[in-house]
Amino acid sequence: MGGLDLEVDEIIRLLNEDFVREIEATLIYVRNAFI
């Protein structure tokens, strides 16, 4: 399991970047949908 830690950190870092973009896109979509 020791070797997975580095991969998990990398994956989390990549997911966080994508996650932020997804949240921004979702917020814009939701805001437009309710206006």
N, CA, C and O atoms as a GROMACS GRO file, in nm:
protein
  140
    1MET      N    1   0.083  -0.121   0.000
    1MET     CA    2   0.000   0.000   0.000
    1MET      C    3   0.087   0.126   0.000
    1MET      O    4   0.039   0.234  -0.034
    2GLY      N    5   0.215   0.113   0.038
    2GLY     CA    6   0.302   0.230   0.046
    2GLY      C    7   0.317   0.299  -0.089
    2GLY      O    8   0.322   0.422  -0.096
    3GLY      N    9   0.323   0.220  -0.197
    3GLY     CA   10   0.341   0.279  -0.329
    3GLY      C   11   0.219   0.355  -0.378
    3GLY      O   12   0.229   0.440  -0.466
    4LEU      N   13   0.103   0.325  -0.321
    4LEU     CA   14  -0.020   0.390  -0.366
    4LEU      C   15  -0.031   0.533  -0.315
    4LEU      O   16  -0.099   0.615  -0.376
    5ASP      N   17   0.035   0.563  -0.204
    5ASP     CA   18   0.022   0.696  -0.145
    5ASP      C   19   0.058   0.806  -0.246
    5ASP      O   20  -0.015   0.904  -0.260
    6LEU      N   21   0.172   0.789  -0.315
    6LEU     CA   22   0.213   0.892  -0.411
    6LEU      C   23   0.109   0.904  -0.522
    6LEU      O   24   0.073   1.015  -0.562
    7GLU      N   25   0.060   0.792  -0.570
    7GLU     CA   26  -0.041   0.797  -0.677
    7GLU      C   27  -0.167   0.866  -0.628
    7GLU      O   28  -0.225   0.948  -0.699
    8VAL      N   29  -0.208   0.834  -0.507
    8VAL     CA   30  -0.330   0.895  -0.451
    8VAL      C   31  -0.312   1.046  -0.441
    8VAL      O   32  -0.403   1.122  -0.474
    9ASP      N   33  -0.195   1.089  -0.394
    9ASP     CA   34  -0.171   1.234  -0.383
    9ASP      C   35  -0.182   1.299  -0.520
    9ASP      O   36  -0.241   1.406  -0.534
   10GLU      N   37  -0.124   1.236  -0.621
   10GLU     CA   38  -0.129   1.293  -0.757
   10GLU      C   39  -0.273   1.297  -0.806
   10GLU      O   40  -0.318   1.398  -0.861
   11ILE      N   41  -0.344   1.186  -0.786
   11ILE     CA   42  -0.484   1.179  -0.832
   11ILE      C   43  -0.568   1.286  -0.762
   11ILE      O   44  -0.649   1.353  -0.826
   12ILE      N   45  -0.548   1.300  -0.631
   12ILE     CA   46  -0.625   1.399  -0.556
   12ILE      C   47  -0.595   1.539  -0.610
   12ILE      O   48  -0.685   1.621  -0.624
   13ARG      N   49  -0.466   1.564  -0.639
   13ARG     CA   50  -0.430   1.696  -0.690
   13ARG      C   51  -0.499   1.721  -0.823
   13ARG      O   52  -0.553   1.830  -0.846
   14LEU      N   53  -0.499   1.622  -0.912
   14LEU     CA   54  -0.563   1.637  -1.042
   14LEU      C   55  -0.714   1.652  -1.027
   14LEU      O   56  -0.776   1.734  -1.094
   15LEU      N   57  -0.772   1.572  -0.938
   15LEU     CA   58  -0.917   1.578  -0.918
   15LEU      C   59  -0.957   1.714  -0.863
   15LEU      O   60  -1.060   1.770  -0.902
   16ASN      N   61  -0.876   1.768  -0.772
   16ASN     CA   62  -0.909   1.898  -0.714
   16ASN      C   63  -0.915   2.005  -0.822
   16ASN      O   64  -1.004   2.090  -0.820
   17GLU      N   65  -0.819   2.002  -0.916
   17GLU     CA   66  -0.820   2.101  -1.024
   17GLU      C   67  -0.947   2.085  -1.108
   17GLU      O   68  -1.014   2.184  -1.139
   18ASP      N   69  -0.979   1.961  -1.145
   18ASP     CA   70  -1.100   1.937  -1.225
   18ASP      C   71  -1.224   1.971  -1.143
   18ASP      O   72  -1.322   2.025  -1.195
   19PHE      N   73  -1.218   1.939  -1.012
   19PHE     CA   74  -1.333   1.961  -0.924
   19PHE      C   75  -1.369   2.109  -0.919
   19PHE      O   76  -1.487   2.145  -0.923
   20VAL      N   77  -1.266   2.194  -0.909
   20VAL     CA   78  -1.291   2.338  -0.902
   20VAL      C   79  -1.359   2.384  -1.030
   20VAL      O   80  -1.454   2.462  -1.025
   21ARG      N   81  -1.311   2.337  -1.144
   21ARG     CA   82  -1.372   2.377  -1.272
   21ARG      C   83  -1.515   2.327  -1.279
   21ARG      O   84  -1.605   2.397  -1.326
   22GLU      N   85  -1.537   2.204  -1.232
   22GLU     CA   86  -1.673   2.147  -1.238
   22GLU      C   87  -1.767   2.228  -1.150
   22GLU      O   88  -1.880   2.257  -1.189
   23ILE      N   89  -1.719   2.266  -1.031
   23ILE     CA   90  -1.804   2.342  -0.939
   23ILE      C   91  -1.838   2.478  -1.001
   23ILE      O   92  -1.953   2.521  -0.996
   24GLU      N   93  -1.738   2.543  -1.060
   24GLU     CA   94  -1.763   2.673  -1.123
   24GLU      C   95  -1.867   2.657  -1.234
   24GLU      O   96  -1.960   2.737  -1.243
   25ALA      N   97  -1.850   2.555  -1.318
   25ALA     CA   98  -1.944   2.533  -1.428
   25ALA      C   99  -2.083   2.502  -1.374
   25ALA      O  100  -2.184   2.549  -1.427
   26THR      N  101  -2.088   2.423  -1.267
   26THR     CA  102  -2.217   2.386  -1.209
   26THR      C  103  -2.287   2.508  -1.149
   26THR      O  104  -2.407   2.525  -1.165
   27LEU      N  105  -2.210   2.591  -1.079
   27LEU     CA  106  -2.269   2.711  -1.018
   27LEU      C  107  -2.326   2.802  -1.126
   27LEU      O  108  -2.435   2.856  -1.111
   28ILE      N  109  -2.250   2.819  -1.234
   28ILE     CA  110  -2.298   2.904  -1.344
   28ILE      C  111  -2.424   2.844  -1.404
   28ILE      O  112  -2.520   2.916  -1.432
   29TYR      N  113  -2.424   2.712  -1.424
   29TYR     CA  114  -2.540   2.645  -1.482
   29TYR      C  115  -2.663   2.661  -1.393
   29TYR      O  116  -2.772   2.695  -1.440
   30VAL      N  117  -2.642   2.637  -1.262
   30VAL     CA  118  -2.754   2.647  -1.167
   30VAL      C  119  -2.806   2.791  -1.162
   30VAL      O  120  -2.927   2.814  -1.160
   31ARG      N  121  -2.714   2.886  -1.159
   31ARG     CA  122  -2.754   3.027  -1.152
   31ARG      C  123  -2.836   3.064  -1.275
   31ARG      O  124  -2.939   3.131  -1.264
   32ASN      N  125  -2.791   3.021  -1.392
   32ASN     CA  126  -2.864   3.052  -1.515
   32ASN      C  127  -2.999   2.982  -1.518
   32ASN      O  128  -3.097   3.036  -1.569
   33ALA      N  129  -3.004   2.862  -1.461
   33ALA     CA  130  -3.128   2.784  -1.464
   33ALA      C  131  -3.235   2.850  -1.377
   33ALA      O  132  -3.353   2.845  -1.409
   34PHE      N  133  -3.192   2.912  -1.266
   34PHE     CA  134  -3.290   2.968  -1.173
   34PHE      C  135  -3.327   3.112  -1.206
   34PHE      O  136  -3.423   3.165  -1.151
   35ILE      N  137  -3.250   3.175  -1.294
   35ILE     CA  138  -3.282   3.314  -1.328
   35ILE      C  139  -3.383   3.320  -1.442
   35ILE      O  140  -3.423   3.428  -1.484
   0.00000   0.00000   0.00000
